[in-house]
Amino acid sequence: MMSRRWPFLAVLYTAVYGVDFKLYGVNYNSRQGPDWDPNRCKSQAQVDTDMMAIATVASRVRIFSLVDCNQGFMVTTAAKKAGLGIWLGMWVSNNQSSLNNELAALDALVTNNVVDNSIEGIHVGSESLYRKDITPDQAINYFAAVKTYLGTKQLTFPVSITDVLDTLLEYPQVISAVDVVMANAFPFWEQVDVDAAVNSFKTKFNTLVGAAHGKEVLIGETGWPSAGVNTNASTYVANFAAFAAAAELKYFMFTAFDDLWKIAQEGVIDTVEAHFGLFDATRNLKPELEYLTTGGYTPVGGDGNTAVRPGSSPTLFPIADGSATTTQVPQAPAQTSPAVPTNVRQWWRLALGIALVLLLLPA
């Protein structure tokens, strides 16, 4: 259960860790073309370079399929070389062969020592229940098959069934079956204003935590597109990351790179689905998200009652029912010498670190 003290811990977290901040994880797909494109899959060299780019902003990567574009092998090996953790995925449908193919790929990876207990977890299906591709019973049976296989290989990393948060609440038997609960939540798709998005997320997340009956809850996907008003992506990523850091929530931002191939796949020239990337399709970190590598963002007020806007000075504004609070906004680093000597800053961080530990001790 989350402590009521976590809003204040967000401030301490920022002060102690400063620019060491990284996203917990991001989603990744090595697709670069629609289904019918013979060059739809990136090469190993491209995937290797993608992983190195991801490592500048996040600590781990999550994929959707072992089979599609041979991602199980290519991404896992590249992620390990880049020092990234990895969460695997299996794409399944109503056709049993979809699971069989993913299991065959998993077995090959295990046999060749690509997949071992360094893997952080694996999910069976991604919003398959939401799309009604499979039934809850099928999802649980698929999960059980994967769990049984891993047991025969002495692999102990957690297995889950990823789906939309509201869909998981609709099927409590799925929550009961999995090792950990992994939900997707996008306030953007629910047409929540970006200033209220984290509060909206918190409300639903807390409901899911209650329904999980003590199981760990992770967020498989969340994010905001940069198409349209660019500052919305910056604001949501900043505020969500601050909330998650303070709440010690494990999450994966959707997604690492813009998926421009979805324009052809969906046949919709202005689809926002193509613009959820932290990076554009050519691996350039989007300008409004540069604070992820420059340290220009300080997530003060990560309780969801305050928010961050890009700019050059602090801004006052509320989120939902929160009161207006001054927040530090992303800005260019100063070109002057530090006003506080390094040793003083180090002692100040140490003191704050001790305070953080004391706050975490039982009352």
Buried (B, 14 or more C-beta within 10 A) or exposed (E): EEBEEBBBBBBBBBBBBEEEBBBBBBBBBBBBBBEEEEEBBBEBEBBBBBBBBBBEBBBBBBBBBBBBBBBBBBBBBBBBEBEBBBBBBBBBBEEEEBBEBBBEBBBBBBEEEBBEEEBBBBBBBBBBBBEEBBEBEBBBBBBEBBBEBBEEBEBEBBBBBBBBBBBBBEBEEBBEBBBBBBBBBBBBEEEBEBBBBBBBBBEBBEEBBEBBEEBBBBBBBBBBBBBEEBBBBBBBBBBBBBBBBBBEBBBBBBBBBBBBBBBBBEEEEEBBBBBBBBBBBEBEBBEBBBBBEEBBBBBBBBBBBBBBBBEEEBBEEBBBEBEEBEBBBBBEEEEEEEEEEEEEEEEEBEEBBEBBEEBEEEE
